[in-house]
Structure formats: C-alpha cells, structure tokens
Amino acid sequence: MSHFLPVKLEHASRLINHGPTVLVTSAHGGRRNVMAAAWSMPVEFTPPRIAVVIDKSTYTRELAAASGTFGICVPGYAMMDLTYAVGSSSGRDIDKFEAFGIDTVEGPVLKLPLIETNCAAWLECRLIDEKHTEDAYDTCFAEVIAAAADARVFSNGHWTLDDSNQPLHTLHHLGAGKFARASSMEQARPITPAV
C-alpha cells in the first residue's frame, strides 16, 4: 500500500529546500538509470523549478538529455546504504534497479521510473534548456511537472519529522559515504522585538 499523496505544485519546492541528498532517475529508449546527487535546490516557486548538479559524464545525464526529463526521489534514512550504492556504481555497467532490487512506480505525467519504497517524496521534472550552465557547471534546471510525498512525513505542504517516522527522515551526504539524518523538528516561537 502506498502512503504517497499528490503534492500541490506550489509546495513542491519544500520537498528539497532543506538540502537532502536525492536520487535522480532517468529513462530513454528502453534504458533507465538512477544516481545519487548531493546538490539540488528549488529556484522558483511558480512555476516550480529546481536545479540539480548532474555531471555530464554520467549515464543519468545522457538519458535525461535524450528524453528531456528526469525524476527526483528523496530517500529516507532506511535507504542510506542503497543511496550510497547507486551513487557509487555506473548505470552503463548494470541496470541498477535490477541489480539492487529497486521497485519503481511509473510517474503519472512523464512516465518516469520513480521510487516510493523508503523514500519521502518524488518529483517528475522536465529539463529547461540552459546549455551554458549545463556545460560549464553541470547544473541542470527543470520545471516540476508532478510531485508526491509520503503523508507520514509530508502533508498539507509541510514536513513532520518525529520518532514515528525516522526511517523516512531525509539524508544529507557529508562525503566519503558518511550521511547525516534529519532529526525530529522543533517549532520556533515568535519573539517580540524590544522597542
């Protein structure tokens, strides 16, 4: 049973604005791939647009460039080892979905392979042609076409991270296979300025 519910596109940027490591999925011509990416961020709210660094030498970039699309999946803590594995191997050598036993769902709009198991959210994205930033900085810009999140951690446009949903807390790559996990959240209290 899927706990994923659609996310209003006006809230899609909140799925990655806290800087989690993401999984980038791509497919074209019967081929598919998944890779880990540590650098992604929202860049515009309406329409929702994101940026993600995808090295030009990767198989994911090749497939995304050919199709003009890619998916962003936000892995949870329960997916730490798998996130590191798909980020440390090449899709040119193996079908990572098959090799690592990764189940996918088909995206509702772009039909991309998306991951829900042990993930907090996903976004279906259409590339925006920005050749200079792609070539010079490996930064790809895209418009978010559809988004969904696991209601146990994200609903009504907001995150809820607590002890009950730790396996879905997002990951943050620190380098060399080390990750930090988002912890339980705290609510800030208003402070009245002294006059």
FIKOLZA-1660 file (N, C-alpha, C; in steps of 0.1 Angstrom, whole numbers, plus 5000, padded with zeros to 4 digits):
% residues 195
   i   px   py   pz ch aa at
   1 5008 4988 5000  A  M  N
   1 5000 5000 5000  A  M CA
   1 5009 5013 5000  A  M  C
   2 5006 5021 4991  A  S  N
   2 5014 5034 4990  A  S CA
   2 5008 5044 5000  A  S  C
   3 5017 5051 5007  A  H  N
   3 5014 5062 5015  A  H CA
   3 5015 5076 5008  A  H  C
   4 5019 5075 4995  A  F  N
   4 5021 5087 4988  A  F CA
   4 5009 5094 4983  A  F  C
   5 5008 5107 4985  A  L  N
   5 4997 5115 4980  A  L CA
   5 5003 5127 4972  A  L  C
   6 4995 5131 4962  A  P  N
   6 5000 5142 4954  A  P CA
   6 5003 5155 4962  A  P  C
   7 5013 5162 4958  A  V  N
   7 5017 5175 4965  A  V CA
   7 5013 5186 4955  A  V  C
   8 5007 5196 4960  A  K  N
   8 5004 5208 4952  A  K CA
   8 5017 5214 4947  A  K  C
   9 5017 5217 4934  A  L  N
   9 5030 5222 4928  A  L CA
   9 5035 5234 4935  A  L  C
  10 5026 5242 4942  A  E  N
  10 5030 5254 4949  A  E CA
  10 5039 5250 4961  A  E  C
  11 5038 5238 4966  A  H  N
  11 5045 5233 4977  A  H CA
  11 5057 5224 4973  A  H  C
  12 5058 5221 4960  A  A  N
  12 5069 5212 4956  A  A CA
  12 5083 5215 4960  A  A  C
  13 5086 5228 4960  A  S  N
  13 5099 5233 4964  A  S CA
  13 5103 5229 4978  A  S  C
  14 5093 5227 4987  A  R  N
  14 5096 5224 5001  A  R CA
  14 5101 5209 5002  A  R  C
  15 5099 5201 4992  A  L  N
  15 5104 5187 4992  A  L CA
  15 5119 5187 4992  A  L  C
  16 5126 5197 4986  A  I  N
  16 5140 5197 4986  A  I CA
  16 5147 5209 4991  A  I  C
  17 5139 5219 4997  A  N  N
  17 5146 5231 5001  A  N CA
  17 5155 5230 5013  A  N  C
  18 5154 5219 5020  A  H  N
  18 5163 5217 5032  A  H CA
  18 5176 5209 5028  A  H  C
  19 5178 5208 5015  A  G  N
  19 5191 5202 5011  A  G CA
  19 5194 5188 5012  A  G  C
  20 5184 5179 5010  A  P  N
  20 5186 5165 5012  A  P CA
  20 5194 5159 5000  A  P  C
  21 5201 5148 5002  A  T  N
  21 5206 5140 4991  A  T CA
  21 5194 5135 4983  A  T  C
  22 5195 5135 4970  A  V  N
  22 5183 5130 4962  A  V CA
  22 5188 5119 4953  A  V  C
  23 5179 5111 4948  A  L  N
  23 5181 5101 4937  A  L CA
  23 5176 5107 4925  A  L  C
  24 5184 5107 4914  A  V  N
  24 5179 5112 4901  A  V CA
  24 5176 5100 4892  A  V  C
  25 5164 5099 4887  A  T  N
  25 5161 5088 4879  A  T CA
  25 5159 5093 4864  A  T  C
  26 5162 5084 4855  A  S  N
  26 5161 5088 4841  A  S CA
  26 5158 5076 4832  A  S  C
  27 5152 5078 4821  A  A  N
  27 5149 5068 4812  A  A CA
  27 5147 5073 4798  A  A  C
  28 5152 5065 4788  A  H  N
  28 5150 5068 4774  A  H CA
  28 5153 5056 4765  A  H  C
  29 5144 5054 4756  A  G  N
  29 5146 5043 4746  A  G CA
  29 5148 5029 4752  A  G  C
  30 5140 5026 4763  A  G  N
  30 5141 5013 4770  A  G CA
  30 5152 5012 4779  A  G  C
  31 5160 5022 4781  A  R  N
  31 5171 5022 4791  A  R CA
  31 5167 5031 4803  A  R  C
  32 5172 5028 4815  A  R  N
  32 5169 5036 4826  A  R CA
  32 5181 5036 4836  A  R  C
  33 5181 5046 4845  A  N  N
  33 5192 5047 4855  A  N CA
  33 5187 5054 4867  A  N  C
  34 5195 5053 4877  A  V  N
  34 5193 5060 4890  A  V CA
  34 5207 5064 4895  A  V  C
  35 5208 5076 4900  A  M  N
  35 5221 5080 4907  A  M CA
  35 5218 5089 4919  A  M  C
  36 5227 5090 4927  A  A  N
  36 5226 5099 4939  A  A CA
  36 5232 5113 4935  A  A  C
  37 5226 5123 4941  A  A  N
  37 5231 5137 4939  A  A CA
  37 5229 5144 4952  A  A  C
  38 5240 5151 4956  A  A  N
  38 5240 5158 4968  A  A CA
  38 5236 5173 4967  A  A  C
  39 5237 5178 4954  A  W  N
  39 5234 5192 4952  A  W CA
  39 5222 5194 4944  A  W  C
  40 5211 5198 4951  A  S  N
  40 5198 5201 4944  A  S CA
  40 5191 5212 4952  A  S  C
  41 5183 5220 4946  A  M  N
  41 5176 5231 4953  A  M CA
  41 5165 5236 4944  A  M  C
  42 5155 5242 4951  A  P  N
  42 5144 5249 4944  A  P CA
  42 5150 5263 4939  A  P  C
  43 5145 5267 4927  A  V  N
  43 5150 5280 4922  A  V CA
  43 5139 5290 4919  A  V  C
  44 5126 5284 4919  A  E  N
  44 5115 5293 4916  A  E CA
  44 5102 5286 4921  A  E  C
  45 5093 5294 4926  A  F  N
  45 5080 5288 4931  A  F CA
  45 5070 5286 4920  A  F  C
  46 5067 5296 4912  A  T  N
  46 5056 5295 4902  A  T CA
  46 5061 5299 4888  A  T  C
  47 5062 5290 4879  A  P  N
  47 5060 5276 4881  A  P CA
  47 5072 5270 4889  A  P  C
  48 5070 5259 4896  A  P  N
  48 5080 5253 4904  A  P CA
  48 5092 5248 4895  A  P  C
  49 5104 5253 4899  A  R  N
  49 5116 5250 4891  A  R CA
  49 5127 5246 4901  A  R  C
  50 5135 5237 4897  A  I  N
  50 5146 5232 4905  A  I CA
  50 5159 5232 4897  A  I  C
  51 5170 5231 4905  A  A  N
  51 5184 5229 4899  A  A CA
  51 5190 5217 4906  A  A  C
  52 5197 5209 4898  A  V  N
  52 5204 5198 4903  A  V CA
  52 5217 5196 4895  A  V  C
  53 5228 5193 4902  A  V  N
  53 5240 5191 4895  A  V CA
  53 5241 5176 4891  A  V  C
  54 5242 5174 4878  A  I  N
  54 5243 5160 4872  A  I CA
  54 5255 5161 4863  A  I  C
  55 5266 5155 4867  A  D  N
  55 5279 5155 4859  A  D CA
  55 5276 5151 4844  A  D  C
  56 5282 5158 4835  A  K  N
  56 5280 5155 4821  A  K CA
  56 5285 5141 4817  A  K  C
  57 5293 5135 4825  A  S  N
  57 5299 5122 4821  A  S CA
  57 5290 5110 4826  A  S  C
  58 5279 5113 4833  A  T  N
  58 5271 5103 4839  A  T CA
  58 5261 5097 4829  A  T  C
  59 5257 5085 4831  A  Y  N
  59 5247 5078 4823  A  Y CA
  59 5234 5085 4825  A  Y  C
  60 5231 5089 4837  A  T  N
  60 5218 5096 4840  A  T CA
  60 5217 5109 4832  A  T  C
  61 5228 5116 4831  A  R  N
  61 5228 5129 4823  A  R CA
  61 5225 5126 4808  A  R  C
  62 5231 5115 4803  A  E  N
  62 5229 5111 4789  A  E CA
  62 5214 5108 4787  A  E  C
  63 5208 5100 4795  A  L  N
  63 5194 5096 4794  A  L CA
  63 5185 5108 4796  A  L  C
  64 5188 5117 4805  A  A  N
  64 5180 5129 4808  A  A CA
  64 5181 5138 4796  A  A  C
  65 5192 5140 4790  A  A  N
  65 5194 5149 4779  A  A CA
  65 5186 5143 4767  A  A  C
  66 5187 5130 4765  A  A  N
  66 5180 5124 4754  A  A CA
  66 5164 5125 4755  A  A  C
  67 5159 5123 4767  A  S  N
  67 5145 5124 4769  A  S CA
  67 5139 5137 4773  A  S  C
  68 5148 5146 4778  A  G  N
  68 5144 5159 4782  A  G CA
  68 5137 5159 4796  A  G  C
  69 5138 5148 4803  A  T  N
  69 5131 5146 4816  A  T CA
  69 5140 5139 4826  A  T  C
  70 5137 5140 4839  A  F  N
  70 5143 5132 4849  A  F CA
  70 5134 5132 4861  A  F  C
  71 5136 5123 4870  A  G  N
  71 5128 5123 4883  A  G CA
  71 5138 5126 4894  A  G  C
  72 5132 5131 4905  A  I  N
  72 5139 5134 4917  A  I CA
  72 5132 5126 4928  A  I  C
  73 5139 5117 4935  A  C  N
  73 5133 5109 4946  A  C CA
  73 5141 5113 4958  A  C  C
  74 5134 5115 4969  A  V  N
  74 5141 5119 4982  A  V CA
  74 5141 5107 4991  A  V  C
  75 5153 5100 4992  A  P  N
  75 5154 5088 5000  A  P CA
  75 5154 5091 5015  A  P  C
  76 5148 5082 5022  A  G  N
  76 5148 5083 5037  A  G CA
  76 5160 5075 5043  A  G  C
  77 5162 5077 5056  A  Y  N
  77 5172 5071 5063  A  Y CA
  77 5173 5056 5061  A  Y  C
  78 5162 5049 5059  A  A  N
  78 5162 5035 5057  A  A CA
  78 5168 5031 5043  A  A  C
  79 5171 5041 5035  A  M  N
  79 5177 5039 5022  A  M CA
  79 5191 5043 5021  A  M  C
  80 5197 5046 5032  A  M  N
  80 5211 5051 5032  A  M CA
  80 5221 5043 5025  A  M  C
  81 5221 5030 5027  A  D  N
  81 5231 5021 5021  A  D CA
  81 5228 5020 5006  A  D  C
  82 5216 5019 5002  A  L  N
  82 5212 5018 4988  A  L CA
  82 5215 5031 4981  A  L  C
  83 5213 5043 4988  A  T  N
  83 5217 5056 4982  A  T CA
  83 5231 5056 4979  A  T  C
  84 5240 5052 4988  A  Y  N
  84 5254 5052 4986  A  Y CA
  84 5258 5042 4975  A  Y  C
  85 5251 5030 4974  A  A  N
  85 5254 5020 4964  A  A CA
  85 5251 5026 4950  A  A  C
  86 5240 5032 4948  A  V  N
  86 5236 5037 4934  A  V CA
  86 5245 5049 4931  A  V  C
  87 5250 5056 4941  A  G  N
  87 5259 5067 4938  A  G CA
  87 5273 5063 4936  A  G  C
  88 5276 5051 4938  A  S  N
  88 5290 5046 4937  A  S CA
  88 5292 5036 4926  A  S  C
  89 5282 5034 4917  A  S  N
  89 5283 5025 4906  A  S CA
  89 5277 5032 4893  A  S  C
  90 5281 5026 4882  A  S  N
  90 5276 5032 4869  A  S CA
  90 5265 5024 4863  A  S  C
  91 5255 5031 4858  A  G  N
  91 5244 5025 4851  A  G CA
  91 5248 5021 4837  A  G  C
  92 5260 5024 4832  A  R  N
  92 5265 5019 4819  A  R CA
  92 5269 5005 4821  A  R  C
  93 5272 5001 4833  A  D  N
  93 5277 4987 4835  A  D CA
  93 5266 4977 4839  A  D  C
  94 5256 4983 4847  A  I  N
  94 5245 4974 4852  A  I CA
  94 5232 4982 4852  A  I  C
  95 5220 4975 4852  A  D  N
  95 5208 4981 4854  A  D CA
  95 5206 4982 4870  A  D  C
  96 5209 4994 4875  A  K  N
  96 5209 4995 4890  A  K CA
  96 5196 4991 4896  A  K  C
  97 5185 4994 4890  A  F  N
  97 5172 4990 4895  A  F CA
  97 5171 4975 4897  A  F  C
  98 5176 4968 4887  A  E  N
  98 5175 4953 4887  A  E CA
  98 5186 4948 4897  A  E  C
  99 5198 4953 4896  A  A  N
  99 5209 4948 4904  A  A CA
  99 5207 4950 4919  A  A  C
 100 5201 4961 4923  A  F  N
 100 5199 4964 4937  A  F CA
 100 5184 4961 4941  A  F  C
 101 5176 4955 4933  A  G  N
 101 5163 4952 4936  A  G CA
 101 5154 4964 4940  A  G  C
 102 5155 4974 4932  A  I  N
 102 5148 4987 4935  A  I CA
 102 5134 4986 4927  A  I  C
 103 5123 4986 4935  A  D  N
 103 5110 4987 4929  A  D CA
 103 5107 5001 4925  A  D  C
 104 5100 5003 4914  A  T  N
 104 5096 5016 4909  A  T CA
 104 5081 5017 4907  A  T  C
 105 5076 5029 4907  A  V  N
 105 5063 5032 4902  A  V CA
 105 5065 5041 4890  A  V  C
 106 5055 5041 4881  A  E  N
 106 5056 5049 4869  A  E CA
 106 5050 5063 4872  A  E  C
 107 5057 5073 4869  A  G  N
 107 5053 5087 4871  A  G CA
 107 5040 5090 4864  A  G  C
 108 5031 5097 4870  A  P  N
 108 5018 5099 4864  A  P CA
 108 5017 5108 4851  A  P  C
 109 5027 5116 4849  A  V  N
 109 5027 5126 4838  A  V CA
 109 5038 5122 4828  A  V  C
 110 5050 5121 4832  A  L  N
 110 5062 5118 4823  A  L CA
 110 5065 5103 4822  A  L  C
 111 5059 5095 4830  A  K  N
 111 5061 5080 4829  A  K CA
 111 5075 5076 4833  A  K  C
 112 5081 5084 4841  A  L  N
 112 5095 5081 4846  A  L CA
 112 5095 5071 4857  A  L  C
 113 5106 5063 4858  A  P  N
 113 5107 5054 4869  A  P CA
 113 5109 5062 4882  A  P  C
 114 5100 5060 4892  A  L  N
 114 5101 5067 4905  A  L CA
 114 5102 5057 4916  A  L  C
 115 5108 5061 4927  A  I  N
 115 5109 5052 4938  A  I CA
 115 5101 5058 4950  A  I  C
 116 5092 5049 4955  A  E  N
 116 5085 5053 4967  A  E CA
 116 5089 5045 4980  A  E  C
 117 5093 5032 4978  A  T  N
 117 5098 5024 4990  A  T CA
 117 5109 5031 4997  A  T  C
 118 5108 5034 5009  A  N  N
 118 5118 5041 5018  A  N CA
 118 5122 5055 5013  A  N  C
 119 5113 5061 5005  A  C  N
 119 5116 5074 5001  A  C CA
 119 5105 5083 5007  A  C  C
 120 5108 5096 5009  A  A  N
 120 5099 5105 5015  A  A CA
 120 5091 5113 5004  A  A  C
 121 5096 5114 4992  A  A  N
 121 5089 5122 4981  A  A CA
 121 5095 5119 4968  A  A  C
 122 5088 5123 4957  A  W  N
 122 5094 5123 4944  A  W CA
 122 5088 5135 4936  A  W  C
 123 5096 5139 4926  A  L  N
 123 5092 5150 4917  A  L CA
 123 5095 5145 4902  A  L  C
 124 5085 5147 4893  A  E  N
 124 5087 5145 4879  A  E CA
 124 5091 5158 4873  A  E  C
 125 5102 5159 4865  A  C  N
 125 5108 5171 4861  A  C CA
 125 5111 5171 4846  A  C  C
 126 5108 5183 4839  A  R  N
 126 5111 5185 4825  A  R CA
 126 5123 5194 4824  A  R  C
 127 5133 5190 4817  A  L  N
 127 5145 5199 4816  A  L CA
 127 5142 5212 4809  A  L  C
 128 5149 5223 4814  A  I  N
 128 5148 5236 4808  A  I CA
 128 5162 5238 4801  A  I  C
 129 5162 5241 4788  A  D  N
 129 5174 5242 4781  A  D CA
 129 5182 5254 4786  A  D  C
 130 5193 5251 4792  A  E  N
 130 5203 5261 4798  A  E CA
 130 5216 5256 4795  A  E  C
 131 5220 5255 4782  A  K  N
 131 5233 5249 4778  A  K CA
 131 5245 5254 4785  A  K  C
 132 5246 5268 4787  A  H  N
 132 5258 5273 4794  A  H CA
 132 5260 5267 4808  A  H  C
 133 5250 5267 4816  A  T  N
 133 5251 5262 4830  A  T CA
 133 5253 5247 4830  A  T  C
 134 5247 5240 4820  A  E  N
 134 5249 5225 4819  A  E CA
 134 5263 5222 4815  A  E  C
 135 5268 5229 4805  A  D  N
 135 5282 5226 4801  A  D CA
 135 5293 5231 4810  A  D  C
 136 5291 5243 4815  A  A  N
 136 5301 5249 4824  A  A CA
 136 5301 5244 4838  A  A  C
 137 5289 5241 4844  A  Y  N
 137 5288 5238 4858  A  Y CA
 137 5281 5225 4861  A  Y  C
 138 5277 5218 4851  A  D  N
 138 5269 5205 4852  A  D CA
 138 5256 5207 4860  A  D  C
 139 5251 5220 4860  A  T  N
 139 5239 5223 4867  A  T CA
 139 5227 5223 4857  A  T  C
 140 5217 5214 4860  A  C  N
 140 5206 5213 4851  A  C CA
 140 5194 5219 4858  A  C  C
 141 5186 5227 4850  A  F  N
 141 5174 5233 4855  A  F CA
 141 5162 5226 4850  A  F  C
 142 5152 5225 4858  A  A  N
 142 5140 5218 4853  A  A CA
 142 5127 5223 4860  A  A  C
 143 5116 5222 4853  A  E  N
 143 5103 5225 4858  A  E CA
 143 5097 5213 4864  A  E  C
 144 5092 5214 4876  A  V  N
 144 5085 5203 4883  A  V CA
 144 5071 5202 4877  A  V  C
 145 5068 5190 4871  A  I  N
 145 5055 5187 4864  A  I CA
 145 5045 5180 4873  A  I  C
 146 5050 5172 4882  A  A  N
 146 5042 5165 4892  A  A CA
 146 5050 5162 4904  A  A  C
 147 5044 5161 4916  A  A  N
 147 5051 5158 4928  A  A CA
 147 5042 5150 4937  A  A  C
 148 5048 5141 4946  A  A  N
 148 5040 5134 4956  A  A CA
 148 5049 5132 4968  A  A  C
 149 5044 5130 4979  A  A  N
 149 5051 5127 4991  A  A CA
 149 5044 5117 5000  A  A  C
 150 5052 5110 5008  A  D  N
 150 5047 5101 5018  A  D CA
 150 5040 5109 5029  A  D  C
 151 5027 5108 5031  A  A  N
 151 5019 5116 5040  A  A CA
 151 5024 5114 5054  A  A  C
 152 5031 5103 5057  A  R  N
 152 5036 5101 5071  A  R CA
 152 5047 5111 5074  A  R  C
 153 5053 5118 5064  A  V  N
 153 5064 5128 5067  A  V CA
 153 5061 5142 5061  A  V  C
 154 5052 5142 5051  A  F  N
 154 5049 5155 5044  A  F CA
 154 5035 5155 5040  A  F  C
 155 5027 5165 5046  A  S  N
 155 5013 5166 5042  A  S CA
 155 5009 5181 5044  A  S  C
 156 4999 5185 5036  A  N  N
 156 4994 5199 5036  A  N CA
 156 5005 5209 5034  A  N  C
 157 5015 5205 5026  A  G  N
 157 5026 5214 5023  A  G CA
 157 5037 5216 5033  A  G  C
 158 5037 5207 5043  A  H  N
 158 5047 5208 5054  A  H CA
 158 5053 5195 5058  A  H  C
 159 5065 5195 5063  A  W  N
 159 5072 5183 5068  A  W CA
 159 5068 5181 5083  A  W  C
 160 5067 5168 5087  A  T  N
 160 5066 5164 5101  A  T CA
 160 5076 5153 5103  A  T  C
 161 5086 5156 5110  A  L  N
 161 5097 5146 5113  A  L CA
 161 5096 5144 5128  A  L  C
 162 5094 5131 5132  A  D  N
 162 5093 5128 5146  A  D CA
 162 5097 5113 5148  A  D  C
 163 5097 5108 5160  A  D  N
 163 5101 5095 5163  A  D CA
 163 5093 5084 5155  A  D  C
 164 5081 5087 5151  A  S  N
 164 5073 5077 5145  A  S CA
 164 5077 5074 5130  A  S  C
 165 5084 5083 5124  A  N  N
 165 5087 5082 5110  A  N CA
 165 5102 5083 5107  A  N  C
 166 5111 5079 5116  A  Q  N
 166 5125 5080 5115  A  Q CA
 166 5131 5074 5102  A  Q  C
 167 5125 5062 5098  A  P  N
 167 5131 5056 5085  A  P CA
 167 5129 5065 5073  A  P  C
 168 5120 5075 5074  A  L  N
 168 5118 5084 5062  A  L CA
 168 5124 5097 5064  A  L  C
 169 5132 5099 5075  A  H  N
 169 5139 5112 5076  A  H CA
 169 5149 5113 5065  A  H  C
 170 5151 5125 5060  A  T  N
 170 5159 5127 5048  A  T CA
 170 5174 5126 5051  A  T  C
 171 5182 5123 5041  A  L  N
 171 5196 5121 5042  A  L CA
 171 5204 5133 5037  A  L  C
 172 5216 5135 5043  A  H  N
 172 5224 5147 5039  A  H CA
 172 5238 5141 5038  A  H  C
 173 5244 5141 5026  A  H  N
 173 5257 5135 5023  A  H CA
 173 5268 5144 5028  A  H  C
 174 5277 5139 5036  A  L  N
 174 5288 5146 5042  A  L CA
 174 5301 5143 5035  A  L  C
 175 5301 5133 5025  A  G  N
 175 5313 5129 5018  A  G CA
 175 5318 5115 5023  A  G  C
 176 5325 5108 5014  A  A  N
 176 5331 5095 5017  A  A CA
 176 5321 5085 5023  A  A  C
 177 5309 5085 5018  A  G  N
 177 5299 5076 5023  A  G CA
 177 5293 5079 5037  A  G  C
 178 5296 5090 5042  A  K  N
 178 5290 5094 5055  A  K CA
 178 5278 5103 5053  A  K  C
 179 5267 5100 5060  A  F  N
 179 5255 5108 5059  A  F CA
 179 5250 5113 5073  A  F  C
 180 5244 5124 5073  A  A  N
 180 5236 5129 5084  A  A CA
 180 5221 5127 5081  A  A  C
 181 5214 5124 5092  A  R  N
 181 5199 5122 5090  A  R CA
 181 5192 5133 5096  A  R  C
 182 5182 5139 5089  A  A  N
 182 5174 5149 5095  A  A CA
 182 5168 5144 5108  A  A  C
 183 5168 5151 5118  A  S  N
 183 5163 5147 5131  A  S CA
 183 5149 5153 5133  A  S  C
 184 5143 5149 5144  A  S  N
 184 5130 5155 5148  A  S CA
 184 5130 5170 5147  A  S  C
 185 5119 5176 5143  A  M  N
 185 5119 5190 5141  A  M CA
 185 5114 5197 5154  A  M  C
 186 5117 5210 5154  A  E  N
 186 5113 5218 5165  A  E CA
 186 5105 5230 5159  A  E  C
 187 5095 5235 5166  A  Q  N
 187 5088 5247 5162  A  Q CA
 187 5094 5259 5168  A  Q  C
 188 5097 5269 5160  A  A  N
 188 5102 5282 5165  A  A CA
 188 5091 5289 5172  A  A  C
 189 5094 5297 5183  A  R  N
 189 5084 5305 5189  A  R CA
 189 5087 5320 5185  A  R  C
 190 5076 5327 5183  A  P  N
 190 5078 5341 5180  A  P CA
 190 5085 5349 5191  A  P  C
 191 5093 5358 5187  A  I  N
 191 5100 5367 5197  A  I CA
 191 5096 5381 5193  A  I  C
 192 5091 5388 5203  A  T  N
 192 5087 5402 5201  A  T CA
 192 5100 5411 5202  A  T  C
 193 5103 5419 5192  A  P  N
 193 5115 5427 5193  A  P CA
 193 5113 5438 5204  A  P  C
 194 5125 5441 5211  A  A  N
 194 5125 5451 5221  A  A CA
 194 5124 5465 5214  A  A  C
 195 5116 5474 5220  A  V  N
 195 5115 5487 5213  A  V CA
 195 5122 5497 5221  A  V  C
% end
